């Protein structure tokens, strides 16, 4: 584990403040869930919790089904990283951080249809994967991530059926997070 050189004391209610520098670096925002556990070395670990990341295998299967139905590459991501891909070589995108522009799309809380010059999926994406449809995953009123169709090699825009399927996929995953 990496030492930061920052020391904080626990107050009389058992609280500890996570320093602003660490929150900014780890993209931890007010209200974000944190998983707290201990490891075998006796350390207390705070890990950013991702409900979308927890259903990784299910999300991967769902991305495959959506890819087969639409014929366009698919990603499923939480607000920080890509958790599932289909239609894209597996080594290119999984576990990559999402770009700030994709994060902003997710935060709008509504489905977005984007032109071909849309923002890249990941920062400094040399493969230039571009989002064509972005449908936020909302579970229990909280934005957890998004289901996104990407522009394929042919550059064809999504049709109405593809847009609707993406929207349904995001709604379904949101319902799965609630149960």
C-alpha positions as CSV (number, residue, x, y, z in Angstrom):
1,X,0.0,0.0,0.0
2,X,1.3,3.5,-0.8
3,X,2.0,5.8,2.1
4,X,0.7,9.4,1.6
5,X,2.4,11.0,4.6
6,X,-0.9,12.4,5.8
7,X,-2.0,11.6,9.4
8,X,-5.6,12.1,10.7
9,X,-7.0,11.5,14.1
10,X,-10.3,9.7,14.9
11,X,-12.7,12.0,16.7
12,X,-14.8,11.1,19.7
13,X,-17.6,9.8,17.4
14,X,-15.2,7.5,15.6
15,X,-15.0,9.6,12.5
16,X,-12.0,10.3,10.3
17,X,-11.7,12.9,7.6
18,X,-10.3,11.7,4.3
19,X,-8.0,14.4,3.1
20,X,-9.1,16.5,0.1
21,X,-6.0,15.5,-1.9
22,X,-6.9,11.9,-1.6
23,X,-10.6,12.5,-2.4
24,X,-9.6,14.4,-5.5
25,X,-7.1,11.8,-6.7
26,X,-9.5,8.9,-6.1
27,X,-12.5,10.8,-7.4
28,X,-14.4,10.4,-4.2
29,X,-17.4,12.8,-4.0
30,X,-19.7,13.6,-1.1
31,X,-22.2,10.8,-0.8
32,X,-20.1,8.2,-2.5
33,X,-20.2,4.8,-0.8
34,X,-17.0,3.4,0.7
35,X,-16.3,-0.2,1.6
36,X,-14.4,-0.5,4.8
37,X,-12.5,-3.7,5.6
38,X,-9.3,-5.0,7.3
39,X,-6.6,-7.0,5.6
40,X,-4.4,-9.7,7.1
41,X,-1.7,-7.2,8.0
42,X,-4.1,-5.4,10.4
43,X,-4.6,-2.4,8.1
44,X,-8.0,-0.7,7.7
45,X,-8.8,-0.2,4.1
46,X,-11.3,2.2,2.6
47,X,-12.2,1.2,-1.0
48,X,-14.6,3.1,-3.2
49,X,-17.6,0.9,-3.7
50,X,-19.1,0.4,-7.1
51,X,-22.4,-1.3,-7.4
52,X,-22.0,-1.7,-11.1
53,X,-18.6,-3.2,-10.6
54,X,-20.0,-5.7,-8.2
55,X,-22.2,-7.1,-10.9
56,X,-19.3,-7.4,-13.4
57,X,-20.0,-10.9,-14.8
58,X,-23.7,-10.1,-15.2
59,X,-22.9,-6.8,-16.9
60,X,-20.5,-8.5,-19.3
61,X,-23.1,-10.9,-20.3
62,X,-25.6,-8.1,-20.8
63,X,-23.1,-6.1,-22.9
64,X,-22.6,-9.2,-25.1
65,X,-26.4,-9.6,-25.6
66,X,-26.8,-5.9,-26.4
67,X,-23.9,-6.0,-28.8
68,X,-25.4,-8.9,-30.7
69,X,-28.8,-7.2,-30.8
70,X,-27.5,-3.8,-32.0
71,X,-24.3,-4.7,-33.9
72,X,-22.5,-1.8,-32.3
73,X,-19.8,-2.0,-29.6
74,X,-21.1,-1.6,-26.1
75,X,-19.6,-0.5,-22.8
76,X,-21.1,-0.6,-19.3
77,X,-19.3,1.6,-16.8
78,X,-19.7,3.1,-13.3
79,X,-19.0,6.8,-12.8
80,X,-15.2,6.1,-12.7
81,X,-14.2,3.1,-14.8
82,X,-15.4,0.8,-17.6
83,X,-16.6,-2.5,-16.1
84,X,-17.8,-4.4,-19.2
85,X,-17.3,-4.3,-22.9
86,X,-18.5,-6.1,-26.0
87,X,-17.6,-5.7,-29.6
88,X,-14.2,-4.2,-28.8
89,X,-11.0,-6.1,-28.2
90,X,-11.0,-7.0,-24.5
91,X,-7.6,-5.6,-23.8
92,X,-8.5,-2.1,-25.1
93,X,-11.1,-0.7,-22.6
94,X,-11.9,-2.8,-19.5
95,X,-10.9,-1.2,-16.2
96,X,-9.9,2.1,-17.9
97,X,-11.0,5.3,-16.3
98,X,-13.9,7.0,-18.0
99,X,-13.2,10.4,-19.6
100,X,-14.5,13.6,-17.9
101,X,-16.8,14.2,-20.8
102,X,-18.4,10.8,-20.4
103,X,-18.7,11.3,-16.7
104,X,-20.5,14.6,-17.5
105,X,-22.9,12.8,-19.9
106,X,-23.7,10.3,-17.1
107,X,-24.4,13.0,-14.6
108,X,-27.1,14.5,-16.9
109,X,-29.4,11.6,-15.8
110,X,-31.0,11.3,-19.2
111,X,-30.3,9.4,-22.4
112,X,-28.0,11.2,-24.8
113,X,-27.6,10.6,-28.6
114,X,-24.3,12.0,-29.8
115,X,-22.7,12.9,-33.2
116,X,-19.7,11.1,-34.6
117,X,-17.3,13.7,-33.2
118,X,-18.5,12.9,-29.7
119,X,-16.0,12.7,-26.8
120,X,-13.8,9.7,-26.4
121,X,-14.8,7.0,-23.9
122,X,-11.5,7.1,-22.0
123,X,-9.0,9.9,-21.4
124,X,-6.2,9.9,-24.0
125,X,-8.0,7.1,-25.9
126,X,-5.6,6.4,-28.8
127,X,-8.2,4.0,-30.2
128,X,-10.7,6.8,-30.4
129,X,-13.8,4.9,-29.3
130,X,-16.6,7.4,-29.4
131,X,-20.0,7.3,-27.7
132,X,-23.1,7.3,-29.9
133,X,-25.7,6.6,-27.2
134,X,-25.3,7.1,-23.4
135,X,-28.1,5.9,-21.1
136,X,-27.4,6.5,-17.4
137,X,-28.0,3.6,-14.9
138,X,-30.1,4.9,-12.1
139,X,-30.9,2.7,-9.1
140,X,-32.8,3.8,-6.0
141,X,-32.5,7.4,-7.3
142,X,-28.7,7.4,-7.5
143,X,-26.7,7.5,-10.7
144,X,-24.4,4.4,-10.7
145,X,-23.1,4.4,-14.2
146,X,-24.1,4.1,-17.8
147,X,-24.7,1.8,-20.7
148,X,-23.2,3.2,-23.9
149,X,-23.3,2.2,-27.5
150,X,-20.1,3.2,-29.4
151,X,-19.7,4.1,-33.0
152,X,-18.5,1.0,-34.9
153,X,-16.0,0.9,-37.7
154,X,-18.7,1.7,-40.2
155,X,-19.5,4.9,-38.4
156,X,-23.3,4.3,-38.7
157,X,-25.4,6.3,-36.3
158,X,-27.7,4.3,-34.0
159,X,-31.3,3.7,-35.1
160,X,-34.3,4.1,-32.9
161,X,-34.4,0.5,-32.0
162,X,-30.7,0.6,-30.8
163,X,-31.5,3.7,-28.7
164,X,-34.5,2.1,-27.1
165,X,-32.5,-1.1,-26.4
166,X,-29.8,0.9,-24.7
167,X,-32.3,2.8,-22.6
168,X,-34.0,-0.5,-21.6
169,X,-30.7,-2.1,-20.7
170,X,-29.8,0.9,-18.4
171,X,-33.2,0.7,-16.7
172,X,-32.9,-3.0,-16.3
173,X,-29.5,-2.8,-14.7
174,X,-30.8,0.0,-12.4
175,X,-33.5,-2.3,-11.2
176,X,-31.0,-5.0,-10.6
177,X,-29.0,-2.6,-8.3
178,X,-32.2,-2.0,-6.3
179,X,-32.8,-5.7,-5.6
